[in-house]
Amino acid sequence: MTERTWENTYELTDEQLEQLEEAETLMERMDLSGAEQVLLAMLEASEDCIPVLSNLGHLYGKHLSEFETAVEYYDRVLEIEPDNPWARDARRRYSRYIGRD
């Protein structure tokens, strides 16, 4: 694994970092089912992992247009980390599609 140039704020393990990278690569390749499987397995192992919840929100909102599910994942992020501006903005964006502001 290459040396990181950013801080591992959530203290993720190397395995978690590799899995997140795999999920992001799968999303870029439009293998959305594969990305979903990786992220849901990660969530099962660590249900309060903010990067996993955020990536699931991104997957369901941007790629699958399942806005209600995306909002639910961002709600979970904000329950754990109320001051997360990225999750708050994403939740607001997808809430508009489901009539929830």
N, C-alpha and C positions, 0 to 999 in steps of 0.2 A: 504494500500500500504506500502511496506517495505521501510525502510530508505535507501536512495541512498548513495553509497560510491564513486560516481563520480560527477563531476560538470555538471550541466545542462547548458552547454555553450549556447545553442540556446534559453534558457528561455521558454521551452515548458511547457504547462499546464499539470497538472496531467492527464487530459483526453487524451491529445496527447501522453503522455508517455505510458499510458495504451494501447492505440490503436496501437502504434508502437510495443509494446511487444506482443500484440495479433497477429499482422501481422508477426512478426518474428517467433512466435510459429507455426502459420499456415504454414509458409515456411518450418520449420523443420519437420512438419508432412506431407509435400508434398501436402497440400491443397493450391495449387498455385492460383486457382481461388478465394478462400476466402481471401488470402493475398492480391491479386490484388484489390479486391473490397474494402477492408479496406483502403489500401494505396491511391487508386484513390479518395475515399470519403474524405480522409484527405487532399489530394491535392486540391480538389475542395474548401475546406474550407480555405486553406492557400497555395496559389499557389507558394510561394517562400520559403517553408519550406525545408531547406536543408536535414534534416534527412529523410524526406519523399521522396524527389527526389533521394537521394542516395539509399534508400531501393528499389525504383522502378527500378533504374539502375541495382542493384544487382539481383532483381527478373527477369528482362527481359534478362540480360546477362547470369547469371549463371544457372538459372533454366529453362528458356523458350527458350534460344538460339536465342532470337530476338535481335541480336547484334546492329542493326541500332537504334532500339528504346532505347536500353541501352545507347548507345553513346549520343543520344539526351538528355536523362535525366542527364547524366554527364556533357554535355555541359551547361545545365541550371544551374547546381551547380556551374560550373566554371565561368559563367557570374556573379553570385551573390558573389562568394567567389573564386577569381582567384588563390589564393595561397593554395587551398585545395589539398594536395598531394595525398590523398586517391582517390579522384575523378579523378585527373589527371592520376594516374597510371591505374585505372580501365578503363578510357576512352581510353587510349593508348592500353591496352590489347584487348578490344573489337573492336577497330578501325582496328586492323590487320585482323580481320575476314571479314571485309567488304571492305578491300582495301583502307582504309583511314588512313594514318599515320600522 
